[in-house]
């Protein structure tokens, strides 16, 4: 019990580190790119620069072609690495530690736990290798590269949603896309920045061809950020990850993220608001929500008069409680029976009617309107009759 409690606390601290590091990394990347794109020639000077305000001071940012020997340079690669390593630790501590609860859906792939864990972790370097090989060989640039990146992301979404339970598939999509971002920093941006700084300190002209190449990787990171954040947060939205159209939902989330980021990048370049991009992003988001919108469970067609009469009578709380005791109480109890759980997930104890009544909406979203609960790898899913009972009893 004590060890399980320590693991719960460790998971919370890792989430905290992950979110804080991601805020610093992504926030700095967004801010610096905006300042870069906002640079304009200054009257009487001619050098491209941007004026910005922070706190109570004003600053002027300009590109430079010189650096003093030993002069330190600011960068944010360690924040990127902290984000990735904390995220990887969370994948191991939560999803890989309890594969039956999170990773496995027997209706998709009835894998032994070791196989599901191995594939989930092996995909991280594997997808990065595919990405690196593709873009190094094709040398695509501009919009062609972005279309190819979107295609890779869409294929990843489909593959993971066909292999793993939705509760794990969406975070794993985010983890793989974040691995591309961290890999771009480790294998492209950071080495190029080191070489550029060394050249400036020696008074030499940096390699502008290399700068152009790595700028493409930096742009990839800019487009990947919003989908990664979406998939990071998706675990709180069972209507998204546990619905029957989750592959399309995931692909549309990537598309919407790309379109929204392109919209703001164009505005940062001084091109104003692009109506077509706004409309396209709105359509993608509307389609995403429409596909995720649940269909209420329906009773089976009555074959006898007795069944028809029974369907007209709304079942009481006791009927819902009996079903929940059978299907859910092994985890959602004050003292869970599931090995490795020291407390009820999300603190939700459904062993008494008060807990069920207080969280009826959450139960309906996770168990009646979707198949998020019970976890498909831990217990047989609710059938249509069970879902209809919950729907009629709790709504």
C-alpha positions as CSV (number, residue, x, y, z in Angstrom):
1,X,0.0,0.0,0.0
2,X,2.7,2.5,1.0
3,X,4.6,1.8,-2.3
4,X,1.4,2.4,-4.3
5,X,0.8,5.7,-2.5
6,X,4.4,6.7,-3.3
7,X,3.8,5.9,-7.0
8,X,0.7,8.0,-7.0
9,X,2.6,11.0,-5.5
10,X,5.4,10.4,-8.0
11,X,3.0,10.5,-10.9
12,X,1.5,13.8,-9.7
13,X,5.0,15.4,-9.4
14,X,5.9,14.1,-12.8
15,X,2.8,15.7,-14.3
16,X,3.6,18.9,-12.6
17,X,7.2,18.9,-14.0
18,X,5.9,17.9,-17.4
19,X,3.4,20.7,-17.6
20,X,5.8,23.4,-16.3
21,X,8.6,22.3,-18.6
22,X,6.3,22.2,-21.6
23,X,5.0,25.7,-20.7
24,X,8.5,27.1,-20.7
25,X,9.6,25.3,-23.8
26,X,6.5,26.0,-25.9
27,X,6.0,29.5,-24.6
28,X,9.6,30.5,-25.4
29,X,9.4,29.0,-28.8
30,X,6.2,30.8,-29.7
31,X,7.4,34.1,-28.3
32,X,10.8,34.0,-30.0
33,X,9.4,33.1,-33.4
34,X,6.8,35.8,-33.1
35,X,9.6,38.3,-32.3
36,X,11.6,37.0,-35.3
37,X,8.7,37.2,-37.7
38,X,7.9,40.7,-36.4
39,X,11.3,42.1,-37.3
40,X,11.2,45.1,-39.7
41,X,13.9,47.5,-41.0
42,X,14.2,50.5,-38.7
43,X,14.1,53.9,-40.2
44,X,17.6,55.4,-40.5
45,X,19.2,52.1,-39.6
46,X,18.1,49.5,-42.1
47,X,18.8,46.5,-39.8
48,X,15.8,44.2,-39.2
49,X,14.7,44.4,-35.6
50,X,11.6,44.3,-33.4
51,X,10.6,46.4,-30.4
52,X,8.8,44.6,-27.6
53,X,7.6,45.3,-24.1
54,X,8.0,43.1,-21.1
55,X,7.2,44.0,-17.6
56,X,8.0,47.7,-17.2
57,X,10.8,47.8,-19.8
58,X,11.1,48.1,-23.5
59,X,13.6,46.0,-25.5
60,X,14.9,45.9,-29.1
61,X,15.7,42.6,-30.6
62,X,18.0,42.3,-33.7
63,X,19.9,39.6,-35.5
64,X,23.6,39.6,-35.0
65,X,26.6,38.3,-37.0
66,X,29.1,38.4,-34.2
67,X,29.7,37.0,-30.7
68,X,32.4,37.6,-28.1
69,X,34.6,34.6,-27.2
70,X,33.1,32.8,-24.2
71,X,29.9,34.9,-24.3
72,X,27.0,32.8,-23.1
73,X,24.0,32.3,-25.4
74,X,20.4,31.6,-24.2
75,X,18.7,28.5,-25.4
76,X,15.8,26.3,-24.3
77,X,16.9,22.8,-25.2
78,X,17.0,21.5,-21.6
79,X,13.4,22.6,-21.1
80,X,12.6,20.5,-24.2
81,X,14.5,17.5,-22.8
82,X,12.8,17.9,-19.4
83,X,9.4,17.9,-21.1
84,X,10.2,14.7,-23.1
85,X,11.8,12.7,-20.2
86,X,9.0,13.6,-17.8
87,X,6.4,12.6,-20.4
88,X,8.2,9.3,-21.1
89,X,8.4,8.6,-17.3
90,X,4.6,9.2,-17.1
91,X,4.0,6.8,-20.0
92,X,6.0,4.1,-18.1
93,X,4.6,4.9,-14.7
94,X,0.9,5.0,-15.7
95,X,0.3,3.2,-19.0
96,X,3.0,0.6,-19.0
97,X,2.6,-0.2,-15.3
98,X,-1.0,-1.1,-15.8
99,X,-1.4,-2.3,-19.4
100,X,-4.7,-4.1,-18.7
101,X,-6.2,-0.9,-17.4
102,X,-4.8,1.5,-20.1
103,X,-3.1,0.0,-23.1
104,X,-5.0,-3.2,-24.1
105,X,-8.4,-3.4,-25.8
106,X,-9.0,-7.1,-26.6
107,X,-11.5,-6.2,-29.3
108,X,-8.6,-4.4,-31.2
109,X,-5.6,-6.4,-30.2
110,X,-5.7,-9.0,-27.4
111,X,-2.0,-8.7,-26.7
112,X,-0.1,-10.1,-23.7
113,X,1.0,-7.2,-21.5
114,X,4.6,-7.5,-22.4
115,X,3.9,-7.2,-26.1
116,X,1.7,-4.1,-25.7
117,X,4.3,-2.4,-23.5
118,X,7.1,-3.3,-25.9
119,X,5.3,-2.0,-29.0
120,X,4.1,1.2,-27.2
121,X,7.7,2.1,-26.2
122,X,9.4,0.9,-29.4
123,X,7.2,3.1,-31.5
124,X,8.8,6.2,-30.0
125,X,12.2,5.8,-31.5
126,X,10.7,3.9,-34.5
127,X,8.5,6.7,-35.6
128,X,11.3,9.2,-35.1
129,X,13.6,7.1,-37.3
130,X,10.9,6.9,-40.1
131,X,10.5,10.7,-39.9
132,X,14.3,11.4,-40.0
133,X,14.8,9.0,-42.9
134,X,11.9,10.4,-44.9
135,X,12.8,14.1,-44.6
136,X,16.6,13.5,-45.0
137,X,16.1,11.5,-48.2
138,X,13.3,13.6,-49.8
139,X,14.6,17.0,-48.6
140,X,11.1,18.4,-48.9
141,X,10.6,22.1,-48.1
142,X,7.8,24.5,-47.6
143,X,4.2,23.4,-47.9
144,X,5.2,20.1,-49.5
145,X,7.0,19.2,-46.3
146,X,4.1,20.2,-44.2
147,X,1.7,18.1,-46.2
148,X,4.1,15.2,-45.8
149,X,4.3,15.8,-42.1
150,X,0.5,15.8,-41.9
151,X,0.4,12.5,-43.7
152,X,2.8,10.9,-41.3
153,X,0.8,12.2,-38.4
154,X,-2.4,10.9,-39.9
155,X,-0.9,7.4,-40.4
156,X,0.4,7.4,-36.8
157,X,-3.1,8.3,-35.6
158,X,-4.7,5.5,-37.5
159,X,-2.1,2.9,-36.5
160,X,-2.2,3.7,-32.8
161,X,-6.1,3.9,-32.6
162,X,-6.3,0.5,-34.3
163,X,-3.8,-1.2,-31.9
164,X,-4.4,0.3,-28.5
165,X,-7.4,1.3,-26.3
166,X,-8.4,4.9,-26.9
167,X,-7.4,6.0,-23.4
168,X,-3.8,5.1,-24.3
169,X,-3.8,5.7,-28.0
170,X,-4.4,9.5,-27.8
171,X,-1.6,10.1,-25.2
172,X,0.7,7.8,-27.3
173,X,0.0,9.9,-30.4
174,X,1.0,13.0,-28.4
175,X,4.1,11.2,-27.1
176,X,5.2,10.2,-30.6
177,X,4.7,13.7,-32.0
178,X,6.6,15.2,-29.0
179,X,9.4,12.8,-29.7
180,X,9.7,14.2,-33.2
181,X,9.9,17.7,-31.6
182,X,12.5,16.7,-29.1
183,X,14.4,14.8,-31.7
184,X,14.5,17.8,-34.0
185,X,16.1,19.8,-31.2
186,X,18.6,17.1,-30.3
187,X,19.6,16.0,-33.8
188,X,19.1,19.2,-35.9
189,X,18.5,22.5,-34.1
190,X,20.9,22.2,-31.2
191,X,24.0,20.9,-33.2
192,X,23.4,23.6,-35.9
193,X,23.1,26.3,-33.2
194,X,26.4,25.1,-31.6
195,X,28.2,25.3,-34.9
196,X,26.8,28.7,-35.7
197,X,27.8,30.1,-32.3
198,X,31.3,28.7,-32.7
199,X,31.6,30.3,-36.1
200,X,30.4,33.7,-34.8
201,X,32.9,33.5,-31.9
202,X,35.7,32.8,-34.4
203,X,34.6,35.7,-36.5
204,X,33.7,33.5,-39.4
205,X,30.6,33.5,-41.6
206,X,28.1,30.8,-40.5
207,X,26.7,28.2,-42.9
208,X,23.5,29.8,-44.1
209,X,22.5,26.7,-46.1
210,X,22.5,24.7,-42.8
211,X,20.5,27.4,-41.1
212,X,17.8,27.2,-43.8
213,X,17.6,23.4,-43.5
214,X,17.2,23.4,-39.7
215,X,14.7,26.3,-40.0
216,X,12.4,23.7,-41.7
217,X,12.7,21.4,-38.6
218,X,11.9,24.4,-36.3
219,X,8.8,25.1,-38.4
220,X,7.7,21.4,-38.0
221,X,7.9,21.9,-34.3
222,X,5.8,25.0,-34.5
223,X,3.1,23.0,-36.3
224,X,3.3,20.0,-34.1
225,X,2.8,21.9,-30.8
226,X,-1.0,22.3,-30.9
227,X,-1.8,18.7,-31.7
228,X,0.6,17.5,-29.0
229,X,-1.2,19.7,-26.4
230,X,-4.5,18.4,-27.6
231,X,-3.5,14.8,-27.2
232,X,-1.9,15.6,-23.8
233,X,-5.2,16.8,-22.5
234,X,-7.4,14.2,-24.3
235,X,-7.4,11.8,-21.3
236,X,-10.0,14.1,-19.7
237,X,-12.4,13.7,-22.6
238,X,-13.8,10.2,-23.1
239,X,-16.1,11.4,-25.8
240,X,-13.0,12.1,-28.0
241,X,-10.8,9.1,-27.3
242,X,-13.4,6.4,-26.7
243,X,-16.0,7.0,-29.5
244,X,-16.4,4.9,-32.6
245,X,-14.9,7.6,-34.8
246,X,-11.7,8.2,-32.8
247,X,-9.4,7.8,-35.8
248,X,-11.1,10.6,-37.7
249,X,-11.3,12.7,-34.5
250,X,-7.5,12.3,-34.0
251,X,-6.7,13.2,-37.7
252,X,-9.0,16.2,-37.5
253,X,-7.3,17.4,-34.3
254,X,-4.0,17.3,-36.1
255,X,-5.5,19.2,-39.1
256,X,-7.1,21.8,-36.9
257,X,-3.8,22.3,-35.0
258,X,-1.9,22.8,-38.2
259,X,-4.5,25.2,-39.6
260,X,-4.7,27.3,-36.4
261,X,-0.9,27.5,-36.1
262,X,-0.6,28.6,-39.8
263,X,-3.2,31.3,-39.2
264,X,-1.2,32.8,-36.3
265,X,2.1,32.5,-38.1
266,X,0.7,34.4,-41.1
267,X,-0.6,37.1,-38.8
268,X,2.8,37.3,-37.1
269,X,4.4,37.9,-40.5
270,X,2.1,40.9,-40.9
271,X,-0.3,39.3,-43.4
272,X,-3.4,39.9,-41.2
273,X,-6.2,37.4,-40.7
274,X,-6.7,34.8,-43.4
275,X,-10.5,34.2,-43.8
276,X,-10.0,30.9,-45.6
277,X,-7.7,29.5,-42.9
278,X,-10.2,30.6,-40.2
279,X,-13.0,28.9,-42.1
280,X,-11.0,25.7,-42.7
281,X,-10.0,25.5,-39.0
282,X,-13.6,26.1,-37.9
283,X,-14.8,23.3,-40.3
284,X,-12.2,20.9,-38.9
285,X,-13.1,21.6,-35.3
286,X,-16.8,21.4,-36.1
287,X,-16.4,18.1,-37.9
288,X,-14.3,16.8,-34.9
289,X,-17.0,17.7,-32.4
290,X,-19.7,16.3,-34.7
291,X,-17.9,12.9,-35.0
292,X,-17.3,12.8,-31.3
293,X,-20.9,13.6,-30.4
294,X,-22.4,10.5,-28.8
295,X,-25.5,8.7,-29.8
296,X,-27.6,7.8,-26.7
297,X,-27.9,4.1,-26.1
298,X,-31.1,2.5,-27.3
299,X,-33.1,-0.4,-25.8
300,X,-33.3,-3.5,-27.8
301,X,-36.5,-3.9,-29.8
302,X,-39.0,-5.6,-27.5
303,X,-40.0,-9.0,-28.7
304,X,-42.8,-9.6,-26.2
305,X,-45.4,-7.4,-24.5
306,X,-43.6,-7.9,-21.2
307,X,-40.3,-6.6,-22.6
308,X,-42.2,-3.5,-24.0
309,X,-43.8,-2.8,-20.7
310,X,-40.4,-3.2,-18.9
311,X,-38.8,-0.7,-21.2
312,X,-41.4,1.9,-20.4
313,X,-40.7,1.7,-16.7
314,X,-37.6,3.8,-15.7
315,X,-35.3,1.6,-13.6
316,X,-34.5,2.9,-10.2
317,X,-31.1,3.8,-8.7
318,X,-30.8,0.3,-7.2
319,X,-30.7,-1.3,-10.7
320,X,-27.8,1.1,-11.7
321,X,-26.0,0.4,-8.4
322,X,-26.2,-3.3,-8.9
323,X,-24.7,-3.1,-12.4
324,X,-21.9,-0.7,-11.1
325,X,-21.1,-3.0,-8.2
326,X,-20.6,-5.8,-10.7
327,X,-18.7,-4.0,-13.4
328,X,-16.9,-1.0,-11.7
329,X,-16.5,-1.4,-8.0
330,X,-13.3,-3.4,-8.2
331,X,-11.6,-0.1,-9.0
332,X,-14.0,2.6,-7.9
333,X,-14.1,1.8,-4.2
334,X,-12.5,3.1,-1.0
335,X,-10.2,0.1,-1.0
336,X,-9.9,-1.0,-4.7
337,X,-9.4,-4.7,-5.4
338,X,-7.5,-4.1,-8.6
339,X,-3.7,-4.9,-8.0
340,X,-1.6,-1.7,-7.9
341,X,-4.4,0.7,-7.1
342,X,-4.1,2.3,-3.7
343,X,-7.1,4.5,-4.1
344,X,-10.1,4.9,-6.4
345,X,-9.2,6.4,-9.8
346,X,-9.9,10.2,-9.7
347,X,-11.1,9.6,-6.1
348,X,-14.5,8.3,-7.4
349,X,-16.0,5.8,-5.0
350,X,-19.1,4.2,-6.5
351,X,-19.8,1.6,-3.7
352,X,-22.7,3.7,-2.4
353,X,-25.6,5.4,-4.0
354,X,-24.4,8.9,-2.9
355,X,-21.2,8.6,-5.0
356,X,-23.2,7.3,-8.0
357,X,-25.8,10.1,-7.8
358,X,-23.1,12.8,-7.4
359,X,-21.2,11.7,-10.5
360,X,-24.0,10.4,-12.7
361,X,-23.0,12.7,-15.6
362,X,-19.4,11.4,-15.5
363,X,-20.6,7.8,-15.4
364,X,-22.9,8.3,-18.4
365,X,-20.2,10.0,-20.4
366,X,-17.6,7.2,-19.7
367,X,-19.8,4.1,-19.5
368,X,-23.1,4.7,-21.4
369,X,-22.3,7.2,-24.2
370,X,-18.8,5.8,-24.8
371,X,-16.8,2.6,-24.1
372,X,-14.1,4.3,-22.0
373,X,-15.3,2.5,-18.8
374,X,-14.8,-0.1,-17.7
375,X,-11.3,-0.3,-19.2
376,X,-11.7,-2.8,-22.1
377,X,-8.6,-4.7,-21.1
378,X,-9.6,-5.1,-17.5
379,X,-13.2,-6.3,-17.7
380,X,-15.8,-7.3,-20.4
381,X,-17.4,-4.2,-21.9
382,X,-20.9,-3.1,-21.1
383,X,-23.3,-4.5,-23.7
384,X,-26.1,-2.4,-25.3
385,X,-28.6,-3.5,-22.6
386,X,-26.3,-2.5,-19.8
387,X,-25.7,1.0,-21.3
388,X,-29.4,1.5,-21.9
389,X,-30.1,0.6,-18.3
390,X,-27.5,3.2,-17.0
391,X,-28.9,5.8,-19.4
392,X,-32.5,5.4,-18.3
393,X,-31.6,5.1,-14.6
394,X,-29.1,8.0,-14.2
395,X,-30.0,10.7,-16.8
